[in-house]
Every structure is written in structure tokens, then in C-alpha cells.
């Protein structure tokens, strides 16, 4: 997971303006991972139902 977060942070340097970072997960993240993602300004998204996604976004 840390590799994916690092990759997101590395790729944003190619965009202007800087895009939001979003990580698609196979299931809801645990509390430790959620805390890490939010601290790193990464939005977490996961499948919550048929054709539906849930998300947790970092504070603005």
C-alpha cells in the first residue's frame, strides 16, 4: 500500500494544476490505513454495492 501512495505522490508532478489523489481499494480500509491515507491527502474509494462506491476524503 505504501508503494501505491508513493506512486500517487510521484505522479502529480506531471500535472498542472496538481490533481487530487484517489486510491481505489477492494474493500473498506481499516482504521490504520484510513488514517494514513487521510494524513497523506489521499481519498480512499471502495465498492459499497452494485455500481456504488463509498469514499473517505481528507479534510480540505
Secondary structure, 3 states (H helix, E strand, C coil): CHHHHHHHHHHHHHCCCCCCEEEEECCCCCHHHHHHHHHCCEEEEEEEECCEEEEECCCC
